[in-house]
Amino acid sequence: MSSGSHDGSPEAVTPPAPRRRRWRRVLAWVLGSLGALLLLAVGGLVVWSQVGVMQAEAGPLAEVRSNPEVSFTDTSTAVILEPTDGPGEVGLVYIPGAKVEAAAYAATMADVVAEDGVTVVITKPWLNLAFFDLRPLSAFTGLVPDVEQWIVGGHSLGGLRACQLAGDADALALFASYCAGDISGSDVPVTSIAGSEDGLSTPEKIAEARPLLPEEAVMTEIEGANHAAFGAYGPQAGDNEGSITLPEMRAKLADLLAPFVAALPR
């Protein structure tokens, strides 16, 4: 008797049932292991992002909250600082550095609000890391719709994220930071404010990244300021010791931003 099919073609050969079951078990084990590793990685990242977050110092933050010239609003999305007589024409979306609490920048930006009349929206990045926050700039500018022009800026890692959003803003402000991508061909106004004693975004690193900015970018350096001087969250690992006080830093930032804001095309 022929072993083929009735029409003369050979019958399909299928693996024995035990072999098929074994392959299914191996595949299920591999997929399950990959899924478990992915969950562990995501869980580890979430835990790491919440450990060691540099919190706002209580004293400087309380001073901002009690400042009669500054309106302080803390939302789930951002910390909003506005002049008490209402928002002016210009706002600044400020993106924090890695694992730094948003409110830690309120004290250093208080004079920018009170004296320069700039509304400052300090974002609360996902996982406390700006690179994981994929929200558009409009997610933050929409919090204060009466502001007509928007600067996007940030400190340290937040500045790198701000560079990515610069095309959607009227200007870019870098605080102890620099761009990783080339925006030298852009016509967006740029100001870069660095610290002479910065041990992280060092003057050398900022100088090396200078060609990535437009030729007209305004580059300034605050004498005695280290990396942590741009916020009020205490010392930071890897930083140098600074010699500028918080009131001096606050006033210096306002002085440097005032002409930049005034020069924005209206």
C-alpha angles and dihedrals in degrees: 000000000000118000092211129089123279091262093054098255119123117258118252112261113226126188115257114268094250091056092050091050091050092053091048090052091050092048092048090049093050093048092045091050092049091049092049091049091049092050091048091050093049092044091049091050092050092049093046092049090056097045119085096009107168106238128210113265109252099227099052091042092052089051091056092047090054095043107118091207095056129065110210120201123175115198134168089258105040149343108254123204117189135170107260091236089061137274118310129214096281131059134182124214102206119197115202126231121257114303094352118133113245093232089059089079096052094087095050093046097045095097091047086060099039099040105025095038092230120150109224121204109191108198127223102221121212110265088003089279121108095211092063093052106092097171114127123245089255090068087071104029087055089065089073105030095173093069111101103197129034133205116196116208144149149183122252108318088009089062091056089054090047089057089058090054096043093101090065095049137071092234144359128231121190120198112194087331145096140203123269093196128058114260095155091118093055123104093214112125111246134195123185119196115188137173124241092219098042110140096187109036089031123193087249093056092048091049091050091053094045094099089063090067128074115275091245094057113131110234119195136165128206112221113234096011119130127191096274092049089081089069137027103241104109130253122340129215113257094018127122123239113270129210103202122099124229094250090050092048092048092051093045093053091051091048093051096045096046097074091041091054092045092052095054111119110257 
